[in-house]
Amino acid sequence: MTNKNEQIIETVDEQGNKVSFELLDIVTVEDIEYALLIPVEKSEDEEENEVLVMRLKKDGEDFTFEAIEDDDEFDKVAQYIEEVEDEIDD
């Protein structure tokens, strides 16, 4: 069964392989947008609900997803996501 609201994003990984992700949400932290993505196809070494967080760059009509290389930046985004989840749970 396909969720009509799901958005599938196709991108190319570092090895040149096409990878599909479901876009779960977009969050903004310190005026930077981040995409929360989950792989459409799970590999054997992935955890069941592993969510990828990537920086979202807009260039006109085009979007680019970038890996977050800076640990401090990633920690800020992860903390924000945890705070939002805690608010939702309450």
N, C-alpha and C positions, 0 to 999 in steps of 0.2 A: 504494500500500500504506500503511495506517495503522498506526502503532505503538500498540499497546494501552496502553502506559504513558504516552503523551504526554498532556499536560494543556493544553487550549486555554482561554485567557483572553480574554474579550471585554470591551472597554472603549470609551470615547468620547473622541476627541481634542479639541483646543482648538477645532476648527471644527465639532464636533458629529457627526463621521463615526464610524461603528462600525468598530473595528479589532480584528482577532484576532491574538493572540500565542500562541506555544507557550512554556509555562513550562519552562525548562531546569533551573533549580535555585533554591533559596533559601539564601542565606548570611547569617550573622550576624557583624557587625563592631561591636565596642563596644556590645553589647546591642541593636543595631538590626538588623532583618531587611531584606534587599534581595532582590528578585526579579531573576533573569537571564532575559530574555525575548528571543525572536526572532520577527519578524513572520511570520505564516503566508503572506501574499502579499507578494512583493517588489515594490517600486516600481522604476522605471528608474534612479533616482538613488541607490539603496541598494547598499552593498557586499554581496557574496554571503553572508558570514557575520557580518553586523553584529548584535551582541548589545546589547540595551538593558538598562541597570541602573536599577531604580526602587526607591525606598523603599516598603516594604510596611507598611501600617498595618492593624491589626485593631481592629474595633469590634464586639464580640460575635461574631456569626456572619458579619459582613460584612468584606470586605477592600477596601482602597483602595490604588491604586498612585499614588505621587507622584513627580514629577520631582525629581532632585537638583539644586538650584539653587546650592549652595555648592561651589566648586571644591575646597576642602580636603577636604570630606566625600567628594566623588567620587574624589579622588586616593587617599584611604585605602582605599576599597572596591576601586578598580582595582588597587592594590598588593596587597591581600589576595588577590584573584582570581589575579593573576599568580603569587604565591607558592604558592598551592594547585596551579595548573597545573604549575609547576616541580617540585613534590613528586611529582605524578602521573607526570610525564615521567621522573623519576629512577627 
